[in-house]
Amino acid sequence: MPKLVILDRDGVINYDSDEYIKSPEEWQAIPGSLEAIARLSQADYRVIIITNQSGLARGLFSLESLHNIHNKMHKQLLEVGGTIEATLFCPHGPKDNCNCRKPLPGLFHEFANRLGISLTNVPAVGDSLRDLQAARTAGAQPILVLTGKGKRTVNNRPGFEDVPVYKDLAAFVDDFLATEKNSK
């Protein structure tokens, strides 16, 4: 079983905006998030991003802009010694009835099928109820961070009260890697 961690993007790795992240200039890493991903990479974890990007369907930004945002993220991550294995994104809007838009688990299943693996016990870190729902439905282990929409989500997560909660991605990674080290 490969060592994997699945991350949402907006609100987990970078600051989120109700106006959407539409350009590389608007994409700003949450302090400590890139270094946290680097620690996972250096501990031989493959980091996967699964993210809704309905701004594409809404016409708020182009696919080229999205690629430029991700290029900025990858470049900054490389500078601190980390990598992201893959970024899967749903380009659809809420009314498109796709199965890849969280809270549906389509992108989680697609990724697992590509690798021929189960996502059982794979941590999936998000900041919204739909992140938690998609992770659990796919069999992954949902984790909530309080960045992004997390402070709103923590008080309104029916059925997910048992999900571990962390201040931010860096706090999750610190605990996760310490637990892994102690279990060996």
C-alpha positions, 0 to 999 in steps of 0.5 A: 500500500503506497503511503498517501495523504490527500489534501483539499487545496483552498483553505488547506494549502492556501488562503481561500476566498469567497470570491474564488482564487482566480489568478496566481497573484491571488494564490497565497500559501497559508504559513507553514502549509508548504513546509508541512507538505515538504515534511510529508514528501521527505517522509516518503508520502505521496501527496495528492490534491483533490479540489473543487474548482467551480470557478471554471464552470462559472467563467471566473477563470480559465483552465490556463489560469488554473494551471498557472496557479498550480505552477506557482504552488508547485514552484513554491513547494519545490523551493522548500523541498516538497512535491505534489504527486497529482492534482485532481480537480472538478471543473463543474458547477453545483448544478452540473450533476457530475460525480466528481464534485465534492461532497461526491467521491468521484475524484477519490474513486478515480484516483484509487482506481488509477492506482488499483488501491483502497483509500482505507485509512488514507488521511484526507484533509479538508476545511469543509463539510463536503471535504469530510463527506467525500473522504468518508464516502470514498473510505478515506479518513477525514481530517478537519483543519480550522483554516479556510472554512474550517472554523465554520465547519467545526461547529456544523458537521453533523455525523462528523463530530468524531473527525480529528480537528487540527489548527492547520495543515502543519499541526496535522502533519506534525501529529501524523508524522509523530504518530507514524514514527511512534508506531514503528 
